[in-house]
């Protein structure tokens, strides 16, 4: 898959992810698997992915940080806010085949305050940009 096509598909996916589950799912192959390793969960099939996401009990906002990859492997880093409250840092790995995502693994991480004991080895990163709720 060429870079321009992959980036356009991923951008379209995240542009509609909070509002139109059918449009957002256009990126997936009919037999795609969506995996959440932290919960040891797998959702098989585009229809089940749409059903799961359509029934999700919270409003979601996405704020993209970056998309990197080449060929059939792409990684998306973004922030996700639930119902205008809690924000999580997310890494999603997309495997493409024949122009569609056949597997996506999504990892969630809550932000934390770094402990003081390691301050002598740690350099603070720049503060994340304020959550903008934009998916682009």
C-alpha positions as CSV (number, residue, x, y, z in Angstrom):
1,X,0.0,0.0,0.0
2,X,1.4,3.4,-0.9
3,X,1.9,6.0,1.8
4,X,-0.6,8.6,0.5
5,X,-3.4,6.0,0.3
6,X,-2.7,4.7,3.8
7,X,-2.5,8.1,5.3
8,X,-5.7,9.2,3.6
9,X,-7.6,6.1,4.8
10,X,-6.3,6.5,8.4
11,X,-7.2,10.2,8.4
12,X,-10.7,9.4,7.1
13,X,-11.1,6.7,9.8
14,X,-10.2,9.0,12.7
15,X,-12.2,11.9,11.2
16,X,-15.4,9.8,11.5
17,X,-14.5,7.6,14.5
18,X,-16.5,9.6,17.1
19,X,-19.6,10.2,14.9
20,X,-20.2,7.7,12.2
21,X,-19.2,4.1,12.9
22,X,-20.2,2.8,9.5
23,X,-18.0,5.4,7.7
24,X,-15.2,4.8,10.2
25,X,-15.3,1.1,9.6
26,X,-14.6,1.4,5.9
27,X,-11.0,1.0,6.7
28,X,-11.5,-2.6,7.8
29,X,-11.6,-5.8,5.8
30,X,-14.8,-7.8,6.4
31,X,-12.9,-10.4,8.4
32,X,-10.7,-7.9,10.4
33,X,-9.8,-8.4,14.0
34,X,-9.8,-5.6,16.5
35,X,-7.6,-6.4,19.6
36,X,-7.3,-5.0,23.1
37,X,-4.3,-6.8,24.6
38,X,-4.8,-5.2,28.1
39,X,-8.2,-6.8,28.4
40,X,-7.3,-9.9,26.4
41,X,-10.2,-9.1,24.0
42,X,-10.6,-9.6,20.3
43,X,-13.5,-8.5,18.1
44,X,-13.8,-10.5,14.9
45,X,-15.4,-9.1,11.8
46,X,-16.2,-5.7,10.5
47,X,-19.9,-6.1,11.4
48,X,-19.0,-6.8,15.0
49,X,-16.6,-3.9,15.1
50,X,-19.4,-1.6,14.0
51,X,-21.8,-3.1,16.5
52,X,-19.3,-2.8,19.4
53,X,-18.4,0.8,18.5
54,X,-22.1,1.8,17.9
55,X,-23.1,0.5,21.3
56,X,-20.2,2.1,23.1
57,X,-21.7,3.8,26.3
58,X,-19.5,6.9,26.3
59,X,-18.9,9.9,23.9
60,X,-15.4,9.8,22.5
61,X,-13.1,12.6,21.2
62,X,-9.9,11.9,19.4
63,X,-6.8,14.1,19.2
64,X,-4.1,12.7,16.8
65,X,-0.4,13.0,17.7
66,X,1.1,11.2,14.8
67,X,0.8,8.4,12.2
68,X,3.9,6.6,11.1
69,X,4.5,3.5,9.0
70,X,5.1,2.2,5.6
71,X,3.8,-0.6,3.4
72,X,1.2,-2.6,5.3
73,X,2.2,-1.6,8.8
74,X,1.0,1.7,10.4
75,X,1.1,3.0,13.9
76,X,-1.2,5.8,15.2
77,X,-0.5,7.7,18.4
78,X,-3.4,9.7,19.7
79,X,-5.2,10.9,22.8
80,X,-8.8,9.8,23.6
81,X,-11.2,11.6,25.8
82,X,-14.3,9.9,27.3
83,X,-17.4,12.0,27.8
84,X,-15.4,15.2,28.0
85,X,-13.5,13.9,31.1
86,X,-10.7,11.3,31.3
87,X,-8.0,11.4,28.7
88,X,-5.9,8.4,27.7
89,X,-2.8,8.1,25.6
90,X,-3.3,5.5,22.9
91,X,-1.1,3.5,20.5
92,X,-2.9,1.6,17.7
93,X,-1.1,-0.7,15.3
94,X,-2.8,-1.4,12.0
95,X,-1.9,-4.3,9.7
96,X,-3.2,-3.8,6.1
97,X,-3.6,-6.4,3.4
98,X,-5.2,-5.8,0.0
99,X,-5.9,-2.2,0.9
100,X,-7.9,-2.8,4.1
101,X,-7.0,-3.2,7.8
102,X,-7.0,-6.9,8.7
103,X,-5.9,-6.4,12.3
104,X,-5.7,-3.5,14.7
105,X,-4.2,-3.7,18.2
106,X,-4.9,-0.8,20.5
107,X,-3.0,-0.1,23.7
108,X,-4.3,2.4,26.3
109,X,-2.3,4.3,28.9
110,X,-3.4,6.7,31.6
111,X,-1.1,9.8,32.1
112,X,0.7,9.8,35.5
113,X,2.7,12.1,37.7
114,X,6.3,10.9,37.6
115,X,7.7,9.9,41.0
116,X,10.3,12.1,42.6
117,X,12.8,9.2,43.2
118,X,13.8,9.1,39.5
119,X,14.1,12.8,38.9
120,X,18.0,12.7,38.7
121,X,17.7,10.5,35.6
122,X,14.6,12.0,34.0
123,X,14.2,15.0,31.7
124,X,10.7,16.3,31.5
125,X,9.1,16.1,28.0
126,X,7.3,19.2,26.7
127,X,3.8,19.3,27.8
128,X,1.3,17.7,25.5
129,X,-0.6,20.2,23.5
130,X,-4.0,20.9,25.1
131,X,-6.6,18.3,24.1
132,X,-8.1,19.8,21.0
133,X,-10.6,17.0,20.2
134,X,-9.5,17.2,16.5
135,X,-8.7,14.1,14.6
136,X,-6.2,15.4,12.1
